[in-house]
Amino acid sequence: MIASHNHPPCIREDGLQDGCRRCTQHAENLLSLDDDNLHALIERTRLWMRDEGDCYPRSDIECDAMRLVEKHLVFARVMERLGEVAA
C-alpha cells in the first residue's frame, strides 16, 4: 500500500524525512521517486561521494537512500569498466 507524506516540505529541498512512511517507501524503492527527485538524489549522492559541498544526508532515511544510490553508482562504474575490458 502506498503511504502519503506526513510533512509539507519538498523532498528535493528538504530531503527524505525520518518518521514519514512514504519517504521510507521511497528510500526502499528508489524507482518510486519521480524523475526530478530521483535525479536530485543521485546528484546529491555523487557530490557526497566526492565530499563536495554541503551534501550530507539530511536525515537517517535519506542516508539509507543515498547509501543505496552509492551502491548502484559504484556497481555501474564496475560494469562500465568490465565492459571496456571485455571489448
C-alpha positions in Angstrom: 0.0 0.0 0.0 1.3 3.4 -0.9 1.5 5.8 2.1 1.3 9.6 1.9 3.8 12.1 3.2 3.1 13.4 6.6 5.1 16.6 6.1 4.7 19.6 3.8 8.3 20.3 2.7 9.5 19.4 -0.8 11.7 16.3 -0.9 14.1 18.0 -3.3 14.7 20.9 -1.0 14.4 19.2 2.4 15.2 15.6 1.7 13.5 12.4 2.7 12.1 12.8 6.2 12.5 10.4 9.2 9.2 9.2 10.5 7.4 9.5 7.2 6.1 6.2 5.8 6.1 7.5 2.2 9.7 8.7 2.5 10.6 5.3 3.9 9.0 3.6 0.9 11.0 5.9 -1.5 14.2 5.0 0.3 13.5 1.3 0.0 12.4 1.6 -3.7 14.2 4.4 -5.4 12.2 3.9 -8.6 9.1 5.1 -6.7 10.6 8.6 -6.8 9.6 10.8 -9.8 12.4 11.6 -12.2 13.2 15.0 -10.8 13.5 13.8 -7.2 15.5 10.7 -8.2 17.9 12.9 -10.3 18.3 15.3 -7.3 19.1 12.3 -5.0 21.6 10.9 -7.5 23.3 14.2 -7.9 23.4 14.8 -4.2 24.9 11.4 -3.7 27.6 12.0 -6.3 28.6 15.2 -4.6 28.5 13.4 -1.2 30.8 10.7 -2.5 33.3 13.3 -3.7 33.0 15.3 -0.4 31.9 18.3 -2.4 29.6 21.0 -1.0 27.1 20.6 1.8 25.6 17.3 0.5 25.4 15.3 3.7 22.2 13.3 4.3 19.6 15.4 5.9 18.0 12.5 7.8 18.7 8.9 8.6 16.2 7.7 6.0 17.9 9.9 3.4 21.2 8.4 4.4 19.8 5.0 3.7 18.6 6.1 0.3 21.9 7.7 -0.5 23.8 4.6 0.5 21.6 2.6 -1.9 22.3 5.1 -4.7 26.0 4.9 -3.8 26.0 1.1 -4.2 24.3 1.5 -7.6 26.7 4.1 -8.8 29.7 2.0 -7.8 28.2 -1.1 -9.4 27.6 0.9 -12.6 31.3 2.0 -12.7 32.4 -1.6 -12.3 30.1 -2.8 -15.0 31.3 0.0 -17.3 35.0 -0.9 -16.6 34.4 -4.6 -17.2 32.5 -3.8 -20.4 35.6 -1.9 -21.6 37.9 -4.8 -20.7 35.7 -7.3 -22.4 35.5 -5.2 -25.6 
